[in-house]
Amino acid sequence: MSDIPRSAPAPGGRLRPALVSRAPVRAPYPVIAVATLAAVGALLLLVTVGTVLDQPVLVPPLAASAALVLAAPGLPLAQPRGVVGGQLISALVGMAAVALAGDSLWTGAVAGGVAVGAMAVARTPHSPAAATAVLVVLTDPSPPLFLGLLLLGTLLLVAAGIVTARLGGGERYPVYWW
């Protein structure tokens, strides 16, 4: 006989199936629609800016950032301090890694891990930023152009989060700035 419970007691003594989700309740569909439209608009704006400056590589990690800012704005990982600070710190970690060890997948893996630690030390947690460190190692971009575009991109995402919250995006954003 298996040790997996077939049911669990629910409040009030009723039995609840063991596989019932404990995930948070889904946001109302209008909130989801606003967040989705805001994400599409913000990412299209980033593609436009990146294309004009010939730096479209930022879209993948910033798309992950947009998911946090626009779909989970209450999380610590979505706050401006982490979005902007975490991305910039991780880019600098990637640049230092390239300077020290070159542009290999091995160096990228180390840079991604070191970026996690650097963000923790700086209290700027933002998981998509670890991908930015790897991206920097693999593409070895021009530091001033890349950092400027990254700063612009993160500020645009924070602005999109603020506008989305004001337009009925559900949760308040930001919960804190610094």
KEKE-3310 file (N, C-alpha, C; in steps of 0.2 Angstrom, whole numbers, plus 5000, padded with zeros to 4 digits):
npx = (5004:5003:5011:5006:4994:4977:4967:4964:4961:4950:4946:4933:4931:4928:4933:4947:4953:4969:4977:4973:4976:4987:4990:4991:4975:4969:4972:4959:4952:4951:4962:4973:4972:4976:4989:4995:4994:5002:5014:5017:5017:5028:5038:5039:5042:5055:5061:5061:5069:5081:5083:5085:5097:5105:5106:5098:5098:5095:5082:5078:5082:5075:5062:5059:5060:5050:5039:5039:5038:5025:5016:5017:5018:5019:5029:5045:5056:5051:5052:5058:5071:5077:5075:5081:5094:5098:5099:5109:5120:5122:5126:5138:5145:5145:5153:5165:5169:5171:5182:5191:5191:5187:5176:5167:5155:5157:5163:5152:5142:5148:5148:5134:5131:5139:5133:5121:5125:5131:5120:5113:5121:5120:5107:5098:5088:5084:5079:5079:5090:5102:5103:5106:5120:5125:5122:5130:5143:5143:5140:5149:5147:5148:5153:5148:5137:5129:5126:5120:5109:5103:5100:5090:5081:5077:5072:5061:5053:5050:5043:5032:5026:5022:5012:5004:4999:4992:4982:4973:4979:4978:4988:4996:5010:5026:5029:5039:5053:5067)
npy = (4994:5011:5026:5038:5050:5049:5058:5073:5082:5095:5112:5113:5099:5092:5080:5082:5080:5074:5079:5092:5108:5119:5131:5149:5159:5162:5177:5189:5189:5202:5208:5200:5202:5215:5215:5206:5213:5224:5218:5214:5226:5233:5224:5225:5238:5237:5229:5238:5248:5241:5236:5248:5252:5242:5231:5219:5209:5209:5206:5193:5190:5202:5199:5189:5197:5206:5197:5195:5208:5212:5202:5197:5208:5210:5203:5201:5200:5207:5220:5237:5240:5227:5224:5234:5236:5222:5218:5226:5224:5210:5211:5218:5208:5198:5205:5206:5193:5189:5197:5191:5177:5174:5171:5159:5145:5139:5149:5157:5150:5150:5164:5167:5160:5167:5179:5177:5176:5189:5197:5194:5198:5212:5214:5214:5205:5196:5185:5183:5191:5184:5177:5187:5189:5178:5180:5191:5186:5177:5185:5196:5211:5229:5238:5251:5254:5242:5243:5255:5253:5242:5248:5258:5248:5241:5252:5256:5244:5245:5257:5252:5243:5252:5260:5250:5245:5256:5257:5247:5235:5226:5221:5233:5243:5250:5239:5243:5255:5256)
npz = (5000:4996:5003:5000:5003:5001:5003:5011:5026:5025:5030:5042:5042:5031:5018:5007:4991:4988:4978:4975:4970:4978:4974:4972:4970:4954:4946:4942:4926:4919:4925:4921:4907:4906:4911:4902:4890:4893:4895:4882:4875:4882:4879:4865:4864:4869:4860:4849:4853:4855:4842:4835:4841:4838:4847:4851:4860:4873:4875:4879:4894:4899:4896:4905:4916:4914:4916:4929:4935:4929:4930:4943:4953:4967:4972:4980:4971:4960:4963:4960:4965:4964:4951:4943:4950:4952:4938:4933:4942:4939:4925:4926:4933:4924:4914:4921:4922:4909:4906:4915:4912:4899:4885:4886:4888:4900:4908:4907:4915:4927:4929:4930:4942:4951:4950:4956:4969:4971:4969:4980:4991:4988:4991:4981:4974:4959:4949:4934:4931:4932:4921:4912:4916:4911:4897:4894:4895:4885:4873:4874:4874:4870:4884:4888:4880:4881:4895:4896:4888:4895:4907:4903:4898:4910:4917:4909:4910:4924:4924:4915:4924:4934:4927:4923:4935:4939:4930:4933:4935:4945:4959:4969:4963:4963:4978:4986:4984:4987)
capx = (5000:5006:5010:5003:4987:4971:4963:4967:4955:4949:4943:4926:4931:4927:4939:4949:4957:4976:4980:4970:4981:4988:4993:4987:4970:4970:4969:4953:4954:4953:4969:4977:4972:4980:4996:4997:4995:5007:5020:5018:5019:5034:5044:5039:5046:5062:5064:5062:5075:5087:5085:5088:5104:5108:5107:5091:5100:5092:5075:5076:5081:5070:5055:5058:5059:5043:5034:5039:5035:5018:5011:5018:5021:5020:5035:5052:5060:5049:5053:5063:5078:5080:5075:5087:5100:5100:5101:5115:5125:5123:5129:5145:5148:5147:5159:5171:5170:5174:5189:5195:5191:5185:5169:5165:5149:5160:5163:5145:5139:5151:5146:5127:5131:5142:5128:5116:5128:5132:5113:5111:5125:5118:5100:5094:5087:5080:5082:5081:5097:5107:5103:5110:5127:5127:5122:5135:5148:5142:5140:5154:5145:5151:5150:5144:5131:5125:5124:5115:5102:5100:5097:5084:5076:5074:5067:5055:5049:5047:5037:5026:5023:5018:5007:4999:4995:4987:4976:4969:4983:4978:4991:5000:5017:5030:5028:5045:5058:5074)
capy = (5000:5017:5031:5044:5051:5049:5064:5077:5085:5102:5116:5110:5092:5088:5077:5086:5076:5075:5082:5098:5113:5124:5137:5155:5159:5165:5184:5190:5189:5209:5210:5196:5205:5221:5213:5203:5219:5228:5215:5214:5233:5234:5220:5227:5244:5235:5227:5243:5252:5237:5236:5255:5253:5236:5227:5216:5203:5210:5204:5187:5191:5207:5196:5186:5202:5208:5192:5196:5215:5213:5197:5196:5214:5210:5199:5205:5199:5211:5227:5241:5239:5221:5224:5238:5234:5215:5217:5230:5220:5204:5213:5219:5202:5195:5208:5205:5186:5189:5200:5186:5170:5174:5170:5152:5142:5137:5156:5160:5146:5153:5171:5166:5158:5172:5185:5176:5178:5196:5201:5192:5202:5219:5214:5216:5199:5197:5179:5184:5194:5179:5176:5193:5188:5173:5183:5196:5182:5174:5190:5201:5217:5235:5239:5257:5253:5237:5245:5260:5250:5238:5253:5260:5243:5240:5258:5255:5239:5247:5261:5248:5240:5257:5261:5244:5245:5262:5255:5241:5228:5222:5223:5239:5242:5245:5239:5247:5257:5255)
capz = (5000:4996:5009:4997:5006:4996:5004:5017:5029:5024:5035:5043:5043:5025:5015:5001:4987:4990:4972:4974:4970:4983:4971:4973:4966:4948:4946:4938:4919:4916:4927:4917:4901:4907:4912:4896:4885:4896:4894:4875:4874:4885:4876:4858:4864:4870:4853:4845:4855:4854:4835:4833:4843:4836:4853:4853:4864:4880:4876:4883:4901:4901:4895:4911:4921:4913:4919:4937:4936:4927:4932:4950:4955:4974:4974:4981:4965:4955:4965:4956:4967:4962:4943:4940:4953:4950:4931:4932:4945:4935:4919:4928:4935:4917:4911:4925:4921:4902:4907:4918:4909:4892:4883:4885:4891:4907:4911:4908:4920:4933:4930:4932:4949:4955:4950:4961:4976:4971:4970:4987:4995:4987:4992:4974:4971:4953:4946:4927:4930:4932:4913:4909:4917:4906:4891:4893:4894:4878:4868:4875:4871:4872:4890:4889:4876:4884:4902:4895:4886:4901:4912:4900:4898:4916:4919:4905:4913:4930:4922:4913:4930:4938:4923:4923:4942:4939:4925:4935:4934:4951:4964:4970:4961:4967:4985:4989:4979:4988)
cpx = (5004:5006:5008:4996:4982:4967:4966:4961:4955:4946:4935:4926:4930:4934:4940:4953:4965:4980:4977:4976:4981:4990:4988:4981:4972:4968:4963:4956:4955:4960:4974:4978:4977:4987:4999:4999:5001:5014:5022:5020:5026:5040:5044:5043:5054:5065:5065:5068:5081:5088:5088:5096:5108:5110:5101:5092:5097:5085:5074:5076:5076:5063:5054:5057:5052:5038:5033:5035:5027:5014:5012:5021:5022:5026:5041:5056:5057:5050:5058:5070:5081:5080:5080:5093:5103:5103:5108:5121:5127:5127:5137:5148:5150:5153:5165:5173:5173:5181:5193:5196:5189:5178:5167:5158:5151:5160:5156:5141:5142:5148:5138:5127:5134:5137:5123:5119:5129:5125:5111:5114:5122:5110:5096:5092:5082:5083:5083:5088:5102:5108:5107:5117:5129:5127:5128:5142:5148:5142:5146:5152:5149:5149:5146:5137:5126:5122:5119:5108:5099:5097:5090:5079:5073:5070:5061:5050:5046:5042:5031:5023:5019:5012:5001:4995:4990:4981:4972:4972:4982:4982:4995:5007:5020:5028:5033:5049:5065:5074)
cpy = (5006:5022:5037:5045:5052:5055:5067:5081:5093:5106:5114:5103:5088:5086:5081:5081:5078:5079:5089:5103:5118:5131:5143:5155:5163:5172:5184:5191:5197:5210:5206:5199:5211:5220:5210:5209:5223:5225:5215:5221:5235:5231:5223:5234:5243:5233:5233:5247:5248:5236:5243:5255:5246:5231:5223:5210:5204:5208:5198:5188:5196:5204:5193:5191:5205:5203:5193:5203:5215:5208:5195:5202:5214:5207:5203:5205:5204:5219:5231:5240:5232:5221:5228:5236:5227:5215:5220:5226:5214:5206:5214:5213:5198:5198:5207:5197:5185:5191:5195:5180:5169:5172:5163:5150:5141:5144:5158:5156:5149:5160:5171:5165:5164:5178:5184:5178:5186:5200:5199:5197:5210:5219:5217:5209:5200:5191:5180:5187:5189:5177:5181:5192:5183:5176:5188:5192:5179:5179:5195:5208:5223:5237:5245:5257:5248:5240:5250:5257:5245:5243:5256:5255:5242:5246:5258:5250:5241:5252:5258:5245:5246:5259:5256:5244:5251:5261:5249:5235:5224:5224:5230:5238:5249:5245:5243:5249:5255:5251)
cpz = (5000:5002:5006:5000:5000:4997:5010:5020:5027:5030:5036:5043:5037:5022:5008:4997:4988:4984:4971:4975:4976:4981:4972:4968:4960:4949:4941:4931:4916:4919:4923:4910:4901:4907:4906:4891:4887:4894:4886:4873:4876:4881:4868:4859:4865:4864:4849:4847:4854:4846:4833:4835:4842:4842:4855:4858:4871:4881:4880:4891:4903:4900:4902:4917:4920:4916:4926:4938:4934:4929:4940:4954:4963:4976:4975:4975:4959:4957:4961:4958:4964:4954:4941:4943:4951:4943:4930:4936:4941:4929:4921:4930:4928:4914:4914:4923:4914:4902:4910:4915:4902:4891:4881:4889:4899:4911:4912:4914:4927:4935:4932:4939:4953:4955:4955:4968:4976:4972:4978:4992:4994:4989:4987:4971:4965:4949:4938:4926:4930:4924:4910:4910:4912:4899:4889:4892:4887:4872:4868:4872:4873:4879:4891:4886:4879:4891:4901:4893:4891:4906:4909:4900:4904:4919:4915:4908:4920:4929:4919:4919:4934:4934:4923:4930:4942:4935:4927:4935:4941:4957:4964:4967:4961:4975:4989:4983:4981:4995)
residu = (MET:SER:ASP:ILE:PRO:ARG:SER:ALA:PRO:ALA:PRO:GLY:GLY:ARG:LEU:ARG:PRO:ALA:LEU:VAL:SER:ARG:ALA:PRO:VAL:ARG:ALA:PRO:TYR:PRO:VAL:ILE:ALA:VAL:ALA:THR:LEU:ALA:ALA:VAL:GLY:ALA:LEU:LEU:LEU:LEU:VAL:THR:VAL:GLY:THR:VAL:LEU:ASP:GLN:PRO:VAL:LEU:VAL:PRO:PRO:LEU:ALA:ALA:SER:ALA:ALA:LEU:VAL:LEU:ALA:ALA:PRO:GLY:LEU:PRO:LEU:ALA:GLN:PRO:ARG:GLY:VAL:VAL:GLY:GLY:GLN:LEU:ILE:SER:ALA:LEU:VAL:GLY:MET:ALA:ALA:VAL:ALA:LEU:ALA:GLY:ASP:SER:LEU:TRP:THR:GLY:ALA:VAL:ALA:GLY:GLY:VAL:ALA:VAL:GLY:ALA:MET:ALA:VAL:ALA:ARG:THR:PRO:HIS:SER:PRO:ALA:ALA:ALA:THR:ALA:VAL:LEU:VAL:VAL:LEU:THR:ASP:PRO:SER:PRO:PRO:LEU:PHE:LEU:GLY:LEU:LEU:LEU:LEU:GLY:THR:LEU:LEU:LEU:VAL:ALA:ALA:GLY:ILE:VAL:THR:ALA:ARG:LEU:GLY:GLY:GLY:GLU:ARG:TYR:PRO:VAL:TYR:TRP:TRP)
# end
